[in-house]
Amino acid sequence: HELRTPLTSLQGYTEALADGVIEPTPEMLRTVQEEIVRLSRLVTDLDQLARGEHDPRPLARAKLDLSALVQRAAAIASPELATRQINIRIDDAASLPSLMADQDAIGQVVSNLMQNAARYTNDGGEVAIRLRTDGGWVRCEIENTGAEIPSEELPYIWERLYRVDRSRARATGGTGIGLAIVRQIVESHGGSVGARSGNGRTAIWFQLPTVAS
């Protein structure tokens, strides 16, 4: 279904152009371009997920500064969020234990969660990032204001191509793969993921074992 939708749109536009039913307009060409970008992103994400399941690359584990990764992801997201008057707040632990993890992989986890939060935060809202230690774990939680996820749907948000609101996700560029990739990467590091939603806020988190554990 997710592949068929953009392909159907592209086929409809190109057939109408070929038949002379419609004339090309800037708006129509932008729509075609957006569908191509969305289709390309979906194929790339599906390919990464499939490779992670069937031919995972070895993890390049090294000492990881999770706080620095979070700061970088927030800095990258800030300009776009500022155009929507969305505030980013980072609540960093004073001192985090060492982690041994693949920096590129965990960087993608943080980036995916930031993009997900930004996508569903209401204009004028807030994205809050919290780093905490919990026993032998370091937890990163990214919470955003906006529409809640029904409690009965929370267990399924990690499934590939699952989206709570398909129309809204399509309008904001979501592919329904990002959280599945997050879970795959985190679990390959021996970690876990989770989510909660209520009172106009949704928080998604992951945790990784510290070096000592």
N, C-alpha and C positions, 0 to 999 in steps of 0.2 A: 504493500500500500504506500509506504513512504517513498519508494522509488517511482511508483506509478504516477503519483500526483504531479510532481514537476515534469515528468516526461509527457503526461497527457496535456499539460498546459503548453509546453513547448510545441508539441505536435499540432495542437489546435491553432496556435499563432502562425506557425510556418505554413500550414495548409491554407489558412485564410489568406496569407500573403501571396502564396503561389497561385491561388485561384483568383486573385484580384478582388476578393471580398472586402478586404480592408487595406488601407494605406498605412505604411509605416509612420509612426509618430514617436516623438521622444519618450512619451509615457509608456507606450507599448514596448519599445526597445529596452527601456529600463526594467520593465517587468520580466522580459525574456532574460536579461542579464542577471537579475536577482534569482530567477529559477535555476539558471546554469550554475551560479555560485553555490546555491543551496544544495543542488544535486552533487556538485563536486565535493562539498564539505561532507555530505552524507556518505558518499562512496569512500572517501579517505578515512572517516571514522569507522565505518564498517570493516574496512581492510585492516586497520590497526587492531580492532577488537578481535578479528578472526586470527590474526597473526599472534596476538597475545594468548589466545586459547590453544592454538595448535602448534605454533613454532615460536615460543617466547624467547626473546633474546636474553642472554645472561645479564643480571643486574650489575652495574658498575658501582658497587658499594664503596662509599668513602664517608668521612665525617661530614655531616650536613648541618648547615646553619639554617634551620627552618624559619627563624625570625627574619633573616635576610631575604629568603625566598618570598615570604609574605609581604615584606616591605616593597620588594620589587614589583610584585603582582599588583599591589595597591597603587603604586606610582604609575604603572602602565594603564590601569583602569580609570585613574582620576580624571583625565581630561574629558573623556566621554561622559562620565557621571556628572561632572561639573555642569555640562550643558543642560542637564535635567535637574539641577539643584539637589543632587543626591550627595549626602555627606558620607565620607568613609572614616570610621573610627577603629583604631587598632589598640587593643587591650593586651599588651605583651607581658608575659611573665618576666619577673626580674632576672631570673637565670634559668635557662632550660638545660636539661641534661643532654649529653652528646647522643647523636643519632648516627647510625651507619646505614646509609641509604643511597640510592641512585639519584643524583641531583636533578638530572634531566627529567626522569620519570616523576619524581615528587613535585618538581616545578610544574609539570603538566597537570598534576592533581590540583595544586593550588590555583593554577590559571583556569582550569575548567570550573572549579567551584566559584571563583570570582566572576567568571562570565555568566554562570547560572544565576548567581545572586543579582548581578547587574541587570540581567534580562528581565527579572520579575520584580524588581524593586519599583515601587510607585514613584512618580516624579515628586521631588521634594522630600523623599524618604531617606532612609539610612541603611548603610551596610556596615555591620560591626564584625570585626575579626578578633577572635580571642585565642590566645595560646596559653595552655595550662599543662601542668604535670599532674598525673594521677597514678600514684604507685610507680610501677615500672613502665609507664606510658607517657608519651607526649601527645597532647590532643590539640588539634587545630579546628576551630569552629567558625563558620562564616554564616552570619545571620542577617537577614534582610527584612525590611518592612514590606508590606504588600499583601496580596491575596494569599489566603492560607491553603494548605494542602489537606484535604479531608483525611482524617485519621485512618480510615479503612484503605486509603490508597498509598499511604506512606511506605509500606513494605515493598511496593512494586516500582518505586521510582528508580531503583537501581537496575531494572531490567532493560535490555536493549529495546529501543524504539517505543518505550512506554512513556506517555505524556499525560499528565492530569488534564490539561486543556489543550487539545490538539490545535484548535484554530488559533489560540493565543500564541502558542509556541511557534507555529508556522509564521505568524505575523512578525515575531521578534527574532526569527532566524534559528530557532532551536531545531536540532536534528533528533533528539531523543536518544543519543548515544553517549553524550558526555559523562553522565553519572555512571553508566556501565563501565566506561574506561577507568573512571576514578576507583570504583570498587575493585576492578581487576588489578590495577597497579598497587593499591594499598594492600590487598590480600596477598599479593606476590611478595610483599615485604614482611609478611607475618602480622599485619595490622588489621583493623576493622573499621567499618563505617556505620553511620547512623544519622537519623534525622528526627526532628520534632517540629510541630507547627501548631500555633494557637495565638490568640490575642493579637491578631494582625501581624504576626511575625513568623518566619520560617528559618530554622537553623539546620544546617547540614554540617556534619563533622567527620573527621577521620582521626585515627590515632595510630601511632607507631611505637614499637617497643624501643626502649632506651638501650644503649650499649650494654649496660650492666645486666639487663634482663635477657 
